[in-house]
Amino acid sequence: MADGGWRMADGGWRMADGRWRMADEGGNSDRSSSASVRVPLIVIVGPTAAGKTALSVRLAAALGGEIISADSRQIYRGMDIGAAKATAAERGRVPHHLLDIVDPDRALTLAEYQTMAYTLIAEIHARGQVPFLVGGAGQYVRAVIEGWGIPKVAPQPALRAELETQAAAAGSEALHARLAAWDPTAAARIDHRNVRRVIRALEVCLVSGRPITELQRKTPPPYRILQIGVTRPRPELYARIDARVDRMIADGLVAEVERLAAAGYDWQLPAMSGLGYRQIGQHLRGEISLDEAIALIKRQTRRFVRQQYTWFSLDDPVIRWVDPGETPFEAVLALAHDFLA
């Protein structure tokens, strides 16, 4: 520790040729990763409305940290209220990264997110600060901390249309058999009825010329990781969800969605079909009342929370679960201090 943060003399880690290497001060990657040299990363996960943002800001402020968002909605510009981004005051207290990085009509791939996160972690370490990866998007978090191999094959609309036509004409099993010829391991993992996944796997194989499972191999990054899970009793969590949705409405969520629609963002965009935006869009199009939209947001957010717990299990021995209503902040801070020491 130095000046309230973690001091790292070298320029950080870079992925090269499928291996992690430490870059020297000139940015050259010339030393392969070693179990004896691992940089610390604090990861804070948990369901929506549990209190991840508040806890991460307090911890990062106390430890000299910077926060990297792991939220698939907070990446979009102009989507502030519905995405529950950190407030201006919270951002002023602790640097935040990967907020407002793309417009709502721009898709950010998981591979792009992973690369950005790795770059930021290295830069934060080089500044002598502690990186915090914070969010409830299970894919984002796991892709970073487990080092997912993500095929860097852009969507091929013409090829996808061709494969969809084949599936419609010959049946999903025939398309699945074609995948099995290319990559038996991938075919064994994907149900033939999940045509979308079969097509994506075939797309990667056909474009790259390599089995998708070969490209998906994990390469764990050279980090020493502390995972802190933020949770609350289910009734309390649901009450917090209801209160948060009511607060979003009071803060101007309807006007925010109106501005996005007026700017020309299509309702079918992934960003516009996210929780909160989809339901308010239904209201603005006259399909349901505002009260019905609010009730839908609350109900579907509860369902989303149940999905999040499948990514971050309360039984996972790697995650140190805390309840902000029961666990004193000083105890969580001591846990982080011990980890960094």
C-alpha positions as CSV (number, residue, x, y, z in Angstrom):
1,M,0.0,0.0,0.0
2,A,1.2,3.5,-0.8
3,D,-0.6,6.9,-0.4
4,G,-3.9,5.1,0.4
5,G,-3.6,2.9,-2.7
6,W,-1.9,-0.2,-4.0
7,R,1.4,0.6,-5.6
8,M,2.5,-1.4,-8.7
9,A,5.8,-0.5,-10.3
10,D,5.3,-2.1,-13.6
11,G,3.0,-1.1,-16.4
12,G,0.4,-3.8,-15.9
13,W,-0.6,-7.0,-17.5
14,R,-1.4,-7.6,-21.2
15,M,-2.8,-10.6,-23.0
16,A,-0.4,-11.8,-25.8
17,D,-0.5,-15.1,-27.8
18,G,-3.1,-16.5,-25.4
19,R,-0.9,-15.9,-22.3
20,W,-0.9,-13.1,-19.8
21,R,2.4,-11.2,-19.7
22,M,3.5,-8.3,-17.5
23,A,4.4,-5.2,-19.5
24,D,7.6,-3.3,-18.6
25,E,7.7,0.5,-18.2
26,G,8.0,0.9,-22.0
27,G,4.8,-1.2,-22.5
28,N,6.6,-4.3,-23.7
29,S,5.2,-7.6,-22.6
30,D,8.1,-9.8,-21.9
31,R,7.4,-11.7,-18.7
32,S,4.9,-14.6,-18.5
33,S,2.4,-14.7,-15.6
34,S,3.5,-16.3,-12.3
35,A,1.5,-17.4,-9.3
36,S,3.9,-15.3,-7.1
37,V,3.1,-12.1,-8.9
38,R,-0.6,-11.3,-8.9
39,V,-2.3,-8.0,-8.8
40,P,-5.3,-7.4,-6.5
41,L,-8.8,-6.9,-7.8
42,I,-11.9,-6.4,-5.6
43,V,-15.1,-7.6,-7.2
44,I,-18.5,-6.6,-5.8
45,V,-21.5,-8.5,-7.1
46,G,-25.1,-9.1,-6.1
47,P,-28.6,-8.5,-7.3
48,T,-30.3,-5.3,-8.3
49,A,-31.2,-2.9,-5.4
50,A,-29.1,-4.8,-2.8
51,G,-26.8,-1.8,-2.3
52,K,-23.7,-2.6,-4.4
53,T,-23.1,1.1,-5.5
54,A,-23.2,2.5,-2.0
55,L,-20.9,-0.1,-0.5
56,S,-18.4,0.1,-3.4
57,V,-18.2,3.9,-3.2
58,R,-17.5,3.8,0.5
59,L,-14.9,1.0,0.2
60,A,-13.2,2.6,-2.8
61,A,-13.0,6.0,-1.1
62,A,-11.5,4.4,2.0
63,L,-8.9,2.3,0.0
64,G,-7.9,4.6,-2.8
65,G,-9.9,2.7,-5.4
66,E,-11.5,3.3,-8.8
67,I,-14.7,1.6,-9.9
68,I,-15.2,-0.2,-13.2
69,S,-18.9,-0.8,-13.9
70,A,-20.0,-4.3,-14.7
71,D,-23.5,-3.3,-15.7
72,S,-24.9,-4.0,-19.2
73,R,-27.2,-1.0,-19.2
74,Q,-25.0,1.6,-17.6
75,I,-22.8,1.6,-20.8
76,Y,-25.4,3.6,-22.6
77,R,-25.4,7.4,-22.9
78,G,-28.7,9.2,-22.0
79,M,-30.0,6.2,-20.0
80,D,-29.3,7.4,-16.4
81,I,-32.4,7.1,-14.3
82,G,-33.6,3.7,-15.6
83,A,-30.0,2.3,-15.4
84,A,-29.6,3.5,-11.8
85,K,-26.1,5.0,-12.5
86,A,-24.0,6.4,-9.7
87,T,-24.9,9.9,-8.9
88,A,-22.7,12.9,-9.7
89,A,-21.8,13.1,-6.0
90,E,-20.7,9.4,-6.0
91,R,-18.7,9.9,-9.2
92,G,-17.1,13.0,-7.7
93,R,-16.1,11.0,-4.6
94,V,-14.6,8.0,-6.5
95,P,-13.6,7.7,-10.2
96,H,-16.0,5.6,-12.2
97,H,-15.3,3.8,-15.5
98,L,-17.3,2.2,-18.4
99,L,-20.3,4.4,-17.8
100,D,-21.8,6.3,-20.8
101,I,-19.4,4.8,-23.4
102,V,-21.8,4.0,-26.3
103,D,-25.1,5.4,-27.7
104,P,-28.2,3.3,-27.3
105,D,-28.1,2.2,-30.9
106,R,-24.6,0.9,-30.7
107,A,-24.0,-2.8,-29.6
108,L,-21.1,-3.4,-27.3
109,T,-19.9,-7.0,-27.5
110,L,-18.8,-9.0,-24.5
111,A,-15.3,-9.2,-26.1
112,E,-15.1,-5.4,-26.3
113,Y,-16.2,-5.0,-22.7
114,Q,-13.7,-7.6,-21.5
115,T,-10.8,-5.8,-23.4
116,M,-11.8,-2.5,-22.0
117,A,-12.0,-3.8,-18.4
118,Y,-8.6,-5.5,-18.7
119,T,-7.1,-2.3,-20.0
120,L,-8.6,-0.2,-17.1
121,I,-7.5,-2.7,-14.5
122,A,-3.9,-2.4,-15.7
123,E,-4.1,1.4,-15.9
124,I,-5.6,1.7,-12.4
125,H,-2.9,-0.5,-11.0
126,A,-0.2,1.5,-12.8
127,R,-1.6,4.6,-11.0
128,G,-1.2,2.9,-7.7
129,Q,-4.9,2.6,-7.1
130,V,-7.1,-0.4,-6.3
131,P,-9.5,-1.5,-9.1
132,F,-13.0,-2.4,-8.1
133,L,-15.2,-4.4,-10.6
134,V,-18.8,-3.7,-9.5
135,G,-22.1,-4.8,-11.0
136,G,-24.8,-7.4,-11.4
137,A,-24.2,-8.4,-15.0
138,G,-23.0,-12.0,-14.5
139,Q,-21.6,-12.4,-18.0
140,Y,-19.5,-9.2,-17.7
141,V,-18.1,-10.2,-14.3
142,R,-17.4,-13.8,-15.2
143,A,-15.8,-12.9,-18.6
144,V,-13.3,-10.7,-16.8
145,I,-12.4,-12.7,-13.7
146,E,-12.4,-16.1,-15.4
147,G,-10.7,-15.0,-18.6
148,W,-13.3,-16.2,-21.0
149,G,-12.1,-16.8,-24.5
150,I,-14.6,-14.8,-26.6
151,P,-14.5,-15.4,-30.3
152,K,-13.9,-12.0,-32.0
153,V,-16.1,-12.8,-34.9
154,A,-18.5,-10.0,-35.8
155,P,-22.1,-10.8,-36.7
156,Q,-22.5,-11.8,-40.3
157,P,-26.1,-10.9,-41.3
158,A,-26.0,-12.6,-44.7
159,L,-24.6,-15.8,-43.3
160,R,-27.1,-15.8,-40.4
161,A,-30.0,-15.4,-42.9
162,E,-28.7,-18.3,-44.9
163,L,-28.4,-20.5,-41.8
164,E,-31.9,-19.5,-40.7
165,T,-33.3,-20.5,-44.1
166,Q,-31.6,-23.8,-43.8
167,A,-33.0,-24.4,-40.4
168,A,-36.5,-23.5,-41.6
169,A,-36.2,-25.8,-44.6
170,A,-34.4,-28.8,-43.2
171,G,-35.2,-28.5,-39.5
172,S,-33.2,-27.5,-36.5
173,E,-31.7,-31.0,-36.1
174,A,-30.1,-30.8,-39.6
175,L,-28.4,-27.5,-38.7
176,H,-27.3,-29.0,-35.4
177,A,-25.8,-31.9,-37.2
178,R,-23.8,-29.5,-39.4
179,L,-22.4,-27.9,-36.2
180,A,-21.6,-31.4,-34.8
181,A,-19.4,-32.0,-37.9
182,W,-17.5,-28.8,-37.2
183,D,-17.4,-28.9,-33.4
184,P,-18.8,-32.0,-31.6
185,T,-18.1,-30.5,-28.2
186,A,-20.1,-27.3,-28.9
187,A,-22.9,-29.4,-30.4
188,A,-23.1,-31.5,-27.3
189,R,-23.5,-28.4,-25.2
190,I,-26.2,-26.7,-27.3
191,D,-29.8,-28.1,-27.7
192,H,-30.8,-28.3,-31.3
193,R,-34.0,-26.4,-30.5
194,N,-31.9,-23.3,-29.5
195,V,-31.5,-22.3,-33.2
196,R,-30.0,-18.9,-32.3
197,R,-27.1,-20.4,-30.4
198,V,-26.5,-23.1,-33.0
199,I,-26.3,-20.4,-35.7
200,R,-23.9,-18.3,-33.7
201,A,-21.6,-21.3,-33.1
202,L,-21.7,-22.2,-36.8
203,E,-21.1,-18.6,-37.7
204,V,-17.9,-18.5,-35.6
205,C,-16.7,-21.9,-37.0
206,L,-17.4,-20.9,-40.7
207,V,-15.9,-17.4,-40.5
208,S,-12.8,-18.3,-38.3
209,G,-12.2,-21.7,-39.7
210,R,-11.8,-23.0,-36.1
211,P,-14.1,-24.8,-33.7
212,I,-15.8,-22.3,-31.4
213,T,-14.9,-24.3,-28.3
214,E,-11.2,-23.9,-29.2
215,L,-11.7,-20.2,-29.2
216,Q,-13.7,-20.2,-26.0
217,R,-11.0,-21.7,-23.8
218,K,-10.6,-19.8,-20.5
219,T,-7.3,-18.1,-19.6
220,P,-7.7,-16.9,-16.0
221,P,-6.1,-13.4,-15.6
222,P,-3.2,-12.9,-13.2
223,Y,-5.3,-11.3,-10.5
224,R,-5.6,-12.0,-6.9
225,I,-9.4,-11.6,-6.4
226,L,-11.6,-10.8,-3.5
227,Q,-15.3,-11.3,-4.3
228,I,-17.8,-9.6,-2.0
229,G,-21.5,-10.4,-2.6
230,V,-24.1,-7.9,-1.4
231,T,-27.5,-9.4,-0.5
232,R,-30.5,-8.9,1.7
233,P,-33.4,-11.0,2.8
234,R,-35.8,-11.5,-0.1
235,P,-38.7,-9.5,1.3
236,E,-36.5,-6.6,2.1
237,L,-34.9,-6.8,-1.4
238,Y,-38.3,-6.7,-3.0
239,A,-39.3,-3.7,-0.9
240,R,-36.2,-1.9,-2.0
241,I,-36.9,-2.7,-5.6
242,D,-40.4,-1.2,-5.3
243,A,-39.1,1.9,-3.6
244,R,-36.4,2.3,-6.2
245,V,-38.9,2.0,-9.1
246,D,-41.1,4.6,-7.4
247,R,-38.0,6.9,-7.0
248,M,-37.1,6.5,-10.7
249,I,-40.6,7.6,-11.7
250,A,-40.4,10.6,-9.4
251,D,-37.0,11.4,-10.8
252,G,-38.3,11.6,-14.4
253,L,-38.0,8.1,-15.9
254,V,-40.9,8.8,-18.2
255,A,-39.4,12.0,-19.5
256,E,-36.0,10.2,-20.0
257,V,-37.7,7.5,-22.2
258,E,-39.6,10.2,-24.1
259,R,-36.3,12.0,-24.9
260,L,-34.7,8.8,-26.2
261,A,-37.7,8.0,-28.4
262,A,-37.7,11.6,-29.7
263,A,-34.0,11.2,-30.6
264,G,-35.0,8.4,-32.9
265,Y,-33.9,5.3,-30.9
266,D,-36.0,2.4,-32.1
267,W,-38.1,0.6,-29.5
268,Q,-36.7,-2.7,-30.7
269,L,-33.1,-1.9,-29.8
270,P,-31.6,-4.0,-27.0
271,A,-31.0,-0.8,-25.0
272,M,-34.6,0.3,-25.4
273,S,-36.0,-3.1,-24.5
274,G,-34.3,-3.3,-21.1
275,L,-36.0,-3.2,-17.8
276,G,-37.8,0.0,-17.2
277,Y,-37.4,1.3,-20.7
278,R,-39.5,-1.4,-22.3
279,Q,-42.4,-1.0,-19.9
280,I,-42.4,2.8,-20.1
281,G,-42.3,2.5,-23.9
282,Q,-45.4,0.4,-23.8
283,H,-47.1,3.2,-21.8
284,L,-45.9,5.9,-24.1
285,R,-47.3,4.0,-27.1
286,G,-50.7,3.8,-25.4
287,E,-50.6,0.0,-24.8
288,I,-50.8,0.2,-21.0
289,S,-51.4,2.8,-18.3
290,L,-48.5,4.3,-16.3
291,D,-49.7,2.4,-13.2
292,E,-49.6,-0.9,-15.2
293,A,-46.1,0.0,-16.5
294,I,-44.8,0.6,-12.9
295,A,-46.3,-2.6,-11.7
296,L,-44.7,-4.5,-14.6
297,I,-41.3,-3.0,-13.9
298,K,-41.5,-4.0,-10.3
299,R,-42.6,-7.6,-11.1
300,Q,-40.1,-8.1,-13.9
301,T,-37.3,-6.7,-11.8
302,R,-38.0,-9.3,-9.1
303,R,-37.8,-12.0,-11.8
304,F,-34.5,-10.5,-13.0
305,V,-33.1,-10.7,-9.4
306,R,-33.9,-14.4,-9.3
307,Q,-31.9,-14.8,-12.5
308,Q,-29.0,-12.8,-11.0
309,Y,-28.8,-15.2,-8.1
310,T,-28.1,-18.0,-10.6
311,W,-24.9,-16.2,-11.6
312,F,-24.0,-15.3,-8.1
313,S,-25.1,-18.2,-5.8
314,L,-25.4,-17.7,-2.1
315,D,-23.7,-21.1,-1.8
316,D,-20.7,-20.1,-3.8
317,P,-17.7,-20.5,-1.3
318,V,-15.6,-18.0,-3.3
319,I,-18.0,-15.1,-2.7
320,R,-18.0,-13.4,0.8
321,W,-21.6,-12.5,1.2
322,V,-22.6,-9.4,3.3
323,D,-25.9,-7.9,4.2
324,P,-25.5,-4.1,4.5
325,G,-28.3,-4.0,7.0
326,E,-26.6,-6.5,9.3
327,T,-22.9,-6.4,8.5
328,P,-21.1,-3.3,9.9
329,F,-19.2,-1.4,7.2
330,E,-16.1,-1.6,9.4
331,A,-16.1,-5.4,9.1
332,V,-16.3,-5.2,5.3
333,L,-13.5,-2.7,5.3
334,A,-11.3,-4.9,7.5
335,L,-11.9,-7.8,5.1
336,A,-10.7,-5.7,2.2
337,H,-7.7,-4.4,4.2
338,D,-6.7,-8.0,5.1
339,F,-7.0,-9.0,1.4
340,L,-4.8,-6.1,0.3
341,A,-2.2,-6.6,3.0
